[in-house]
Every structure is written in C-alpha cells, then in structure tokens.
C-alpha cells in the first residue's frame, strides 16, 4: 500500500464520531486508513470556515468504487480518494445555492454501471431539498428533480429525504426515505411503496440485498421487511 495504493480486503477505512469531524489530536478533518500494516490519517485538503467545522463529519459508509477509488459522504460534501489525492464536491463546486438546495449526504452507493448515487436529507430540513444526485464520473444529474419528485412539486410523497439505497439483481435501484416509504427505479420509471404495500410506516432506514438476492428493509419506528416481488412481508 505504500508504493502502489489500491483498495483491497486489507484496507480498512474508518473515522471516530467527533461532533466537529475531528479531535484535538487530529487537528483537522480527515479519515483513517489501515492497510494491514500501518495506520494513516488522511487529512482533507480543505480550508475550514469558522462555525462550519462539523460539515466534514462522516455521514455514510465507505464505498469501493470504480478503479479502486474510495467514496464517502459528509454532511456537506462528497469525497473520493484514489490513493494519491482527494476529490471533494461541495455546494460551491456543484453550483448549489446552499439554502433550498444544499448537500446533506446520508447515503451513497455505486451501481453495476459505475454510476455513483448520492442520497441527501432535505437541505437544512427545508422543503425542496437536493434529494438524490447521480454521478457518472463526468457529470452530476439532479435525479430527484429530473423525476419530478421534489417535495415542493409533489406536495406528497417525494424523493427528498433518502437515507438508504441498494441495487437488486435485476438492476433496479431502491431508495429508502424518511417520509415517503420506498421507491424503486427500473431505469425508466419510479414506483412508490408505502403502507398500502405492507409497510407499517413511511420511514425506511436501511436496505440490504442478501446473498440469494432477496431484498430486505429496515423501517421505523420498527420492523424488518422482505420484499416478496409484489409487496412487503414483515418478518420481525
């Protein structure tokens, strides 16, 4: 890992849960990398602004992306690391206004076509948050806006507050939201699953695909569900 970095089973990425994204020993926001022999602290190449220290707290799992790049989200930035340098996408770089449209990343995933999906909570918890972005390695697409699923447009179920995402064996992308149940995207159309489909509530925190391809969902305030192909069956 010293001479030629690549993401392998021996590389562990993690971060402590400090309220401002770093502690006195670290002195600056960053992440830890353990390559099996050595522990490194990788500092983010950012300039901190007073009162904005916590925006670089890690808010998602780490994702192994195409060509060994590691991706993860903070409350206000999408960050990638290729073994040599960080690539940081924040509101300013993405041209977001920082008020009604701002990053508040809560989930990320890379699909089988190497698209990176970024799920956000509402920008500052306001109506019309950024929702879901899709990054193909060159350009970002405001997916929620493209699908017409911003809350200020639908006035009902929306794709604004996305806390979990997963791809199934058929290539469908699933989204778990805080207020609107589950959404499924088949590459052309979106379908919404809510209480009428077997969920006890409209809050879905986590989505998991089993080794056999079954889709499992963890909901709130409680409940674990399996998707039968048509509806949701509560298992716990």
KOLDRENDREN-790483 format. One record per residue (C-alpha): residue number from 0; residue in one letter; z, x, y. Coordinates in Angstrom, 2 decimals, always signed. Example, Ala and Ser with C-alpha at 12.3 -4.5 7.8 and 13.67 -1.06 7.14 Angstrom:
BEGIN
<rec nr="0" rest="A" c3="+7.80" c1="+12.30" c2="-4.50"/>
<rec nr="1" rest="S" c3="+7.14" c1="+13.67" c2="-1.06"/>
//
This chain:
BEGIN
<rec nr="0" rest="X" c3="+0.00" c1="+0.00" c2="+0.00"/>
<rec nr="1" rest="X" c3="+0.45" c1="+2.94" c2="+2.35"/>
<rec nr="2" rest="X" c3="-3.10" c1="+4.25" c2="+2.06"/>
<rec nr="3" rest="X" c3="-5.04" c1="+1.04" c2="+1.48"/>
<rec nr="4" rest="X" c3="-3.28" c1="-2.24" c2="+2.11"/>
<rec nr="5" rest="X" c3="-4.14" c1="-5.32" c2="+0.15"/>
<rec nr="6" rest="X" c3="-2.28" c1="-8.46" c2="-0.72"/>
<rec nr="7" rest="X" c3="-1.14" c1="-8.24" c2="-4.35"/>
<rec nr="8" rest="X" c3="+1.61" c1="-9.70" c2="-6.50"/>
<rec nr="9" rest="X" c3="+3.69" c1="-6.71" c2="-5.42"/>
<rec nr="10" rest="X" c3="+3.59" c1="-7.64" c2="-1.73"/>
<rec nr="11" rest="X" c3="+6.38" c1="-9.90" c2="-0.55"/>
<rec nr="12" rest="X" c3="+6.36" c1="-11.37" c2="+2.93"/>
<rec nr="13" rest="X" c3="+9.42" c1="-12.97" c2="+4.45"/>
<rec nr="14" rest="X" c3="+11.45" c1="-13.50" c2="+7.60"/>
<rec nr="15" rest="X" c3="+15.03" c1="-14.31" c2="+8.48"/>
<rec nr="16" rest="X" c3="+15.72" c1="-17.64" c2="+10.14"/>
<rec nr="17" rest="X" c3="+16.92" c1="-16.44" c2="+13.52"/>
<rec nr="18" rest="X" c3="+16.84" c1="-19.10" c2="+16.22"/>
<rec nr="19" rest="X" c3="+14.75" c1="-16.94" c2="+18.56"/>
<rec nr="20" rest="X" c3="+12.49" c1="-15.40" c2="+15.93"/>
<rec nr="21" rest="X" c3="+14.21" c1="-12.02" c2="+15.80"/>
<rec nr="22" rest="X" c3="+17.68" c1="-10.47" c2="+15.84"/>
<rec nr="23" rest="X" c3="+19.27" c1="-7.57" c2="+17.71"/>
<rec nr="24" rest="X" c3="+18.27" c1="-5.07" c2="+15.04"/>
<rec nr="25" rest="X" c3="+14.63" c1="-6.18" c2="+15.03"/>
<rec nr="26" rest="X" c3="+14.48" c1="-6.39" c2="+18.85"/>
<rec nr="27" rest="X" c3="+11.06" c1="-8.06" c2="+18.74"/>
<rec nr="28" rest="X" c3="+9.39" c1="-10.93" c2="+16.82"/>
<rec nr="29" rest="X" c3="+7.74" c1="-9.88" c2="+13.56"/>
<rec nr="30" rest="X" c3="+7.77" c1="-10.20" c2="+9.77"/>
<rec nr="31" rest="X" c3="+8.90" c1="-8.12" c2="+6.82"/>
<rec nr="32" rest="X" c3="+6.55" c1="-6.78" c2="+4.16"/>
<rec nr="33" rest="X" c3="+7.80" c1="-5.31" c2="+0.88"/>
<rec nr="34" rest="X" c3="+5.12" c1="-3.53" c2="-1.17"/>
<rec nr="35" rest="X" c3="+7.24" c1="-2.86" c2="-4.25"/>
<rec nr="36" rest="X" c3="+8.48" c1="+0.48" c2="-2.97"/>
<rec nr="37" rest="X" c3="+9.07" c1="+0.25" c2="+0.75"/>
<rec nr="38" rest="X" c3="+10.20" c1="-2.36" c2="+3.23"/>
<rec nr="39" rest="X" c3="+8.31" c1="-2.58" c2="+6.53"/>
<rec nr="40" rest="X" c3="+8.96" c1="-4.59" c2="+9.65"/>
<rec nr="41" rest="X" c3="+5.64" c1="-5.60" c2="+11.19"/>
<rec nr="42" rest="X" c3="+6.10" c1="-6.31" c2="+14.90"/>
<rec nr="43" rest="X" c3="+3.83" c1="-8.87" c2="+16.53"/>
<rec nr="44" rest="X" c3="+1.68" c1="-7.36" c2="+19.32"/>
<rec nr="45" rest="X" c3="+2.78" c1="-9.91" c2="+21.88"/>
<rec nr="46" rest="X" c3="+4.47" c1="-9.82" c2="+25.25"/>
<rec nr="47" rest="X" c3="+7.49" c1="-12.07" c2="+25.34"/>
<rec nr="48" rest="X" c3="+7.91" c1="-14.52" c2="+28.17"/>
<rec nr="49" rest="X" c3="+11.44" c1="-15.44" c2="+29.30"/>
<rec nr="50" rest="X" c3="+12.58" c1="-18.65" c2="+27.68"/>
<rec nr="51" rest="X" c3="+9.77" c1="-18.56" c2="+25.11"/>
<rec nr="52" rest="X" c3="+11.34" c1="-16.24" c2="+22.54"/>
<rec nr="53" rest="X" c3="+11.69" c1="-18.90" c2="+19.83"/>
<rec nr="54" rest="X" c3="+7.98" c1="-19.79" c2="+19.76"/>
<rec nr="55" rest="X" c3="+7.40" c1="-16.93" c2="+17.31"/>
<rec nr="56" rest="X" c3="+9.88" c1="-18.19" c2="+14.71"/>
<rec nr="57" rest="X" c3="+8.07" c1="-18.56" c2="+11.36"/>
<rec nr="58" rest="X" c3="+7.48" c1="-22.24" c2="+10.59"/>
<rec nr="59" rest="X" c3="+5.25" c1="-22.18" c2="+7.48"/>
<rec nr="60" rest="X" c3="+4.94" c1="-20.40" c2="+4.13"/>
<rec nr="61" rest="X" c3="+2.76" c1="-17.27" c2="+3.93"/>
<rec nr="62" rest="X" c3="-0.79" c1="-17.86" c2="+2.65"/>
<rec nr="63" rest="X" c3="-3.01" c1="-15.30" c2="+0.93"/>
<rec nr="64" rest="X" c3="-6.42" c1="-15.84" c2="+2.48"/>
<rec nr="65" rest="X" c3="-9.95" c1="-14.56" c2="+2.00"/>
<rec nr="66" rest="X" c3="-10.38" c1="-10.78" c2="+1.78"/>
<rec nr="67" rest="X" c3="-6.64" c1="-10.26" c2="+1.34"/>
<rec nr="68" rest="X" c3="-5.68" c1="-11.45" c2="+4.81"/>
<rec nr="69" rest="X" c3="-2.22" c1="-12.99" c2="+5.06"/>
<rec nr="70" rest="X" c3="-1.84" c1="-16.06" c2="+7.27"/>
<rec nr="71" rest="X" c3="+1.27" c1="-17.84" c2="+8.54"/>
<rec nr="72" rest="X" c3="+2.27" c1="-20.11" c2="+11.36"/>
<rec nr="73" rest="X" c3="+4.93" c1="-20.02" c2="+14.04"/>
<rec nr="74" rest="X" c3="+5.94" c1="-22.87" c2="+16.29"/>
<rec nr="75" rest="X" c3="+3.30" c1="-21.86" c2="+18.82"/>
<rec nr="76" rest="X" c3="+0.82" c1="-19.51" c2="+17.14"/>
<rec nr="77" rest="X" c3="-1.35" c1="-18.98" c2="+14.09"/>
<rec nr="78" rest="X" c3="-1.09" c1="-15.37" c2="+12.92"/>
<rec nr="79" rest="X" c3="-3.20" c1="-13.39" c2="+10.46"/>
<rec nr="80" rest="X" c3="-2.70" c1="-9.84" c2="+9.18"/>
<rec nr="81" rest="X" c3="-5.45" c1="-7.82" c2="+7.47"/>
<rec nr="82" rest="X" c3="-3.43" c1="-4.74" c2="+6.59"/>
<rec nr="83" rest="X" c3="-4.16" c1="-2.95" c2="+9.85"/>
<rec nr="84" rest="X" c3="-3.64" c1="-5.37" c2="+12.69"/>
<rec nr="85" rest="X" c3="-2.51" c1="-8.85" c2="+13.60"/>
<rec nr="86" rest="X" c3="-4.81" c1="-11.58" c2="+14.83"/>
<rec nr="87" rest="X" c3="-2.99" c1="-14.15" c2="+16.96"/>
<rec nr="88" rest="X" c3="-4.26" c1="-17.56" c2="+18.01"/>
<rec nr="89" rest="X" c3="-2.08" c1="-19.37" c2="+20.55"/>
<rec nr="90" rest="X" c3="-2.60" c1="-22.23" c2="+23.02"/>
<rec nr="91" rest="X" c3="-4.22" c1="-19.94" c2="+25.57"/>
<rec nr="92" rest="X" c3="-6.67" c1="-18.39" c2="+23.12"/>
<rec nr="93" rest="X" c3="-7.62" c1="-21.80" c2="+21.71"/>
<rec nr="94" rest="X" c3="-8.06" c1="-23.34" c2="+25.15"/>
<rec nr="95" rest="X" c3="-5.28" c1="-25.92" c2="+24.70"/>
<rec nr="96" rest="X" c3="-3.52" c1="-27.24" c2="+27.78"/>
<rec nr="97" rest="X" c3="-0.03" c1="-26.64" c2="+26.37"/>
<rec nr="98" rest="X" c3="+1.23" c1="-30.15" c2="+27.15"/>
<rec nr="99" rest="X" c3="-0.53" c1="-33.06" c2="+25.46"/>
<rec nr="100" rest="X" c3="-2.39" c1="-30.54" c2="+23.28"/>
<rec nr="101" rest="X" c3="-0.34" c1="-27.63" c2="+22.02"/>
<rec nr="102" rest="X" c3="+0.30" c1="-25.84" c2="+18.75"/>
<rec nr="103" rest="X" c3="+3.45" c1="-26.72" c2="+16.86"/>
<rec nr="104" rest="X" c3="+2.47" c1="-25.50" c2="+13.41"/>
<rec nr="105" rest="X" c3="+4.29" c1="-26.91" c2="+10.40"/>
<rec nr="106" rest="X" c3="+1.82" c1="-26.31" c2="+7.54"/>
<rec nr="107" rest="X" c3="-1.17" c1="-24.15" c2="+6.64"/>
<rec nr="108" rest="X" c3="-3.44" c1="-23.79" c2="+3.61"/>
<rec nr="109" rest="X" c3="-6.78" c1="-22.25" c2="+2.66"/>
<rec nr="110" rest="X" c3="-9.15" c1="-24.37" c2="+0.60"/>
<rec nr="111" rest="X" c3="-11.64" c1="-23.33" c2="-2.09"/>
<rec nr="112" rest="X" c3="-14.37" c1="-22.94" c2="+0.56"/>
<rec nr="113" rest="X" c3="-12.25" c1="-20.43" c2="+2.54"/>
<rec nr="114" rest="X" c3="-11.52" c1="-22.91" c2="+5.32"/>
<rec nr="115" rest="X" c3="-8.07" c1="-22.48" c2="+6.83"/>
<rec nr="116" rest="X" c3="-6.30" c1="-25.75" c2="+7.63"/>
<rec nr="117" rest="X" c3="-3.51" c1="-25.83" c2="+10.22"/>
<rec nr="118" rest="X" c3="-1.20" c1="-28.84" c2="+10.38"/>
<rec nr="119" rest="X" c3="+0.83" c1="-29.44" c2="+13.52"/>
<rec nr="120" rest="X" c3="+3.63" c1="-31.63" c2="+14.70"/>
<rec nr="121" rest="X" c3="+2.86" c1="-33.56" c2="+17.87"/>
<rec nr="122" rest="X" c3="+2.56" c1="-31.30" c2="+20.88"/>
<rec nr="123" rest="X" c3="+6.03" c1="-31.37" c2="+22.40"/>
<rec nr="124" rest="X" c3="+6.53" c1="-34.60" c2="+20.41"/>
<rec nr="125" rest="X" c3="+4.20" c1="-36.45" c2="+22.78"/>
<rec nr="126" rest="X" c3="+1.52" c1="-38.97" c2="+21.95"/>
<rec nr="127" rest="X" c3="-1.79" c1="-37.30" c2="+21.20"/>
<rec nr="128" rest="X" c3="-0.65" c1="-34.02" c2="+19.69"/>
<rec nr="129" rest="X" c3="-3.05" c1="-31.45" c2="+18.31"/>
<rec nr="130" rest="X" c3="-2.74" c1="-32.71" c2="+14.72"/>
<rec nr="131" rest="X" c3="-4.93" c1="-30.77" c2="+12.28"/>
<rec nr="132" rest="X" c3="-7.22" c1="-27.84" c2="+13.05"/>
<rec nr="133" rest="X" c3="-9.76" c1="-26.33" c2="+10.66"/>
<rec nr="134" rest="X" c3="-10.86" c1="-22.70" c2="+10.95"/>
<rec nr="135" rest="X" c3="-13.95" c1="-21.45" c2="+9.09"/>
<rec nr="136" rest="X" c3="-13.41" c1="-17.81" c2="+10.04"/>
<rec nr="137" rest="X" c3="-15.52" c1="-18.11" c2="+13.17"/>
<rec nr="138" rest="X" c3="-14.76" c1="-21.39" c2="+14.92"/>
<rec nr="139" rest="X" c3="-11.92" c1="-23.89" c2="+15.15"/>
<rec nr="140" rest="X" c3="-12.57" c1="-27.60" c2="+14.73"/>
<rec nr="141" rest="X" c3="-10.11" c1="-30.16" c2="+16.08"/>
<rec nr="142" rest="X" c3="-10.20" c1="-32.13" c2="+12.82"/>
<rec nr="143" rest="X" c3="-7.80" c1="-34.90" c2="+13.87"/>
<rec nr="144" rest="X" c3="-9.84" c1="-35.58" c2="+17.00"/>
<rec nr="145" rest="X" c3="-13.12" c1="-35.33" c2="+15.08"/>
<rec nr="146" rest="X" c3="-11.92" c1="-38.03" c2="+12.67"/>
<rec nr="147" rest="X" c3="-10.70" c1="-40.27" c2="+15.49"/>
<rec nr="148" rest="X" c3="-7.14" c1="-40.15" c2="+14.18"/>
<rec nr="149" rest="X" c3="-5.13" c1="-39.16" c2="+17.24"/>
<rec nr="150" rest="X" c3="-2.19" c1="-41.49" c2="+17.80"/>
<rec nr="151" rest="X" c3="-3.27" c1="-42.29" c2="+21.35"/>
<rec nr="152" rest="X" c3="-6.55" c1="-43.56" c2="+19.88"/>
<rec nr="153" rest="X" c3="-5.45" c1="-45.35" c2="+16.71"/>
<rec nr="154" rest="X" c3="-2.19" c1="-46.80" c2="+18.14"/>
<rec nr="155" rest="X" c3="-1.07" c1="-46.92" c2="+14.49"/>
<rec nr="156" rest="X" c3="-1.44" c1="-44.57" c2="+11.51"/>
<rec nr="157" rest="X" c3="-2.55" c1="-41.16" c2="+12.71"/>
<rec nr="158" rest="X" c3="-3.10" c1="-37.57" c2="+11.63"/>
<rec nr="159" rest="X" c3="-0.92" c1="-36.09" c2="+14.36"/>
<rec nr="160" rest="X" c3="+2.28" c1="-35.00" c2="+12.59"/>
<rec nr="161" rest="X" c3="+1.21" c1="-33.08" c2="+9.47"/>
<rec nr="162" rest="X" c3="+3.91" c1="-31.21" c2="+7.57"/>
<rec nr="163" rest="X" c3="+2.15" c1="-30.55" c2="+4.24"/>
<rec nr="164" rest="X" c3="-1.38" c1="-30.05" c2="+2.90"/>
<rec nr="165" rest="X" c3="-2.91" c1="-29.37" c2="-0.51"/>
<rec nr="166" rest="X" c3="-6.32" c1="-29.32" c2="-2.21"/>
<rec nr="167" rest="X" c3="-6.78" c1="-31.07" c2="-5.56"/>
<rec nr="168" rest="X" c3="-9.08" c1="-30.06" c2="-8.42"/>
<rec nr="169" rest="X" c3="-11.87" c1="-32.25" c2="-7.05"/>
<rec nr="170" rest="X" c3="-11.84" c1="-30.50" c2="-3.69"/>
<rec nr="171" rest="X" c3="-10.11" c1="-33.34" c2="-1.85"/>
<rec nr="172" rest="X" c3="-7.74" c1="-32.27" c2="+0.91"/>
<rec nr="173" rest="X" c3="-4.41" c1="-34.13" c2="+1.04"/>
<rec nr="174" rest="X" c3="-2.24" c1="-34.37" c2="+4.15"/>
<rec nr="175" rest="X" c3="+1.42" c1="-35.38" c2="+4.23"/>
<rec nr="176" rest="X" c3="+2.61" c1="-36.78" c2="+7.55"/>
<rec nr="177" rest="X" c3="+5.94" c1="-37.71" c2="+9.10"/>
<rec nr="178" rest="X" c3="+4.93" c1="-41.17" c2="+10.34"/>
<rec nr="179" rest="X" c3="+1.74" c1="-42.20" c2="+8.56"/>
<rec nr="180" rest="X" c3="+2.20" c1="-41.56" c2="+4.85"/>
<rec nr="181" rest="X" c3="-0.53" c1="-39.61" c2="+3.05"/>
<rec nr="182" rest="X" c3="-4.16" c1="-39.03" c2="+3.97"/>
<rec nr="183" rest="X" c3="-6.94" c1="-37.87" c2="+1.64"/>
<rec nr="184" rest="X" c3="-10.18" c1="-36.29" c2="+2.82"/>
<rec nr="185" rest="X" c3="-13.07" c1="-36.17" c2="+0.34"/>
<rec nr="186" rest="X" c3="-15.38" c1="-34.16" c2="+2.57"/>
<rec nr="187" rest="X" c3="-16.83" c1="-37.22" c2="+4.27"/>
<rec nr="188" rest="X" c3="-14.24" c1="-39.96" c2="+4.68"/>
<rec nr="189" rest="X" c3="-10.49" c1="-40.30" c2="+5.17"/>
<rec nr="190" rest="X" c3="-8.25" c1="-42.65" c2="+3.17"/>
<rec nr="191" rest="X" c3="-4.68" c1="-43.52" c2="+4.14"/>
<rec nr="192" rest="X" c3="-1.94" c1="-44.21" c2="+1.56"/>
<rec nr="193" rest="X" c3="+1.28" c1="-45.91" c2="+2.69"/>
<rec nr="194" rest="X" c3="+3.96" c1="-48.28" c2="+1.38"/>
<rec nr="195" rest="X" c3="+1.32" c1="-50.66" c2="+0.04"/>
<rec nr="196" rest="X" c3="+0.23" c1="-47.89" c2="-2.33"/>
<rec nr="197" rest="X" c3="+3.68" c1="-47.27" c2="-3.82"/>
<rec nr="198" rest="X" c3="+5.39" c1="-45.01" c2="-1.31"/>
<rec nr="199" rest="X" c3="+8.87" c1="-46.07" c2="-0.23"/>
<rec nr="200" rest="X" c3="+8.36" c1="-44.68" c2="+3.26"/>
<rec nr="201" rest="X" c3="+5.76" c1="-43.15" c2="+5.55"/>
<rec nr="202" rest="X" c3="+7.31" c1="-39.68" c2="+5.59"/>
<rec nr="203" rest="X" c3="+5.89" c1="-37.05" c2="+3.18"/>
<rec nr="204" rest="X" c3="+7.31" c1="-33.55" c2="+3.48"/>
<rec nr="205" rest="X" c3="+5.63" c1="-31.70" c2="+0.63"/>
<rec nr="206" rest="X" c3="+2.57" c1="-31.91" c2="-1.62"/>
<rec nr="207" rest="X" c3="+2.24" c1="-29.97" c2="-4.87"/>
<rec nr="208" rest="X" c3="-0.56" c1="-29.60" c2="-7.42"/>
<rec nr="209" rest="X" c3="+0.68" c1="-28.93" c2="-10.96"/>
<rec nr="210" rest="X" c3="-0.96" c1="-26.56" c2="-13.44"/>
<rec nr="211" rest="X" c3="-2.58" c1="-29.57" c2="-15.09"/>
<rec nr="212" rest="X" c3="-3.98" c1="-30.78" c2="-11.76"/>
<rec nr="213" rest="X" c3="-1.54" c1="-33.63" c2="-11.17"/>
<rec nr="214" rest="X" c3="-0.69" c1="-34.30" c2="-7.54"/>
<rec nr="215" rest="X" c3="+2.99" c1="-34.63" c2="-6.66"/>
<rec nr="216" rest="X" c3="+4.51" c1="-35.72" c2="-3.36"/>
<rec nr="217" rest="X" c3="+8.00" c1="-35.37" c2="-1.92"/>
<rec nr="218" rest="X" c3="+8.84" c1="-38.13" c2="+0.51"/>
<rec nr="219" rest="X" c3="+11.57" c1="-39.11" c2="+2.89"/>
<rec nr="220" rest="X" c3="+14.20" c1="-40.28" c2="+3.22"/>
<rec nr="221" rest="X" c3="+14.00" c1="-39.63" c2="-0.54"/>
<rec nr="222" rest="X" c3="+11.68" c1="-39.92" c2="-3.51"/>
<rec nr="223" rest="X" c3="+9.30" c1="-37.83" c2="-5.64"/>
<rec nr="224" rest="X" c3="+5.95" c1="-39.41" c2="-6.50"/>
<rec nr="225" rest="X" c3="+3.00" c1="-38.73" c2="-8.78"/>
<rec nr="226" rest="X" c3="-0.46" c1="-39.94" c2="-7.82"/>
<rec nr="227" rest="X" c3="-1.98" c1="-41.92" c2="-10.70"/>
<rec nr="228" rest="X" c3="-5.51" c1="-41.85" c2="-9.36"/>
<rec nr="229" rest="X" c3="-5.12" c1="-45.15" c2="-7.54"/>
<rec nr="230" rest="X" c3="-1.53" c1="-45.40" c2="-6.36"/>
<rec nr="231" rest="X" c3="+1.80" c1="-43.57" c2="-6.22"/>
<rec nr="232" rest="X" c3="+4.35" c1="-43.79" c2="-9.01"/>
<rec nr="233" rest="X" c3="+7.90" c1="-42.89" c2="-8.12"/>
<rec nr="234" rest="X" c3="+9.40" c1="-40.52" c2="-10.69"/>
<rec nr="235" rest="X" c3="+12.72" c1="-39.57" c2="-9.08"/>
//
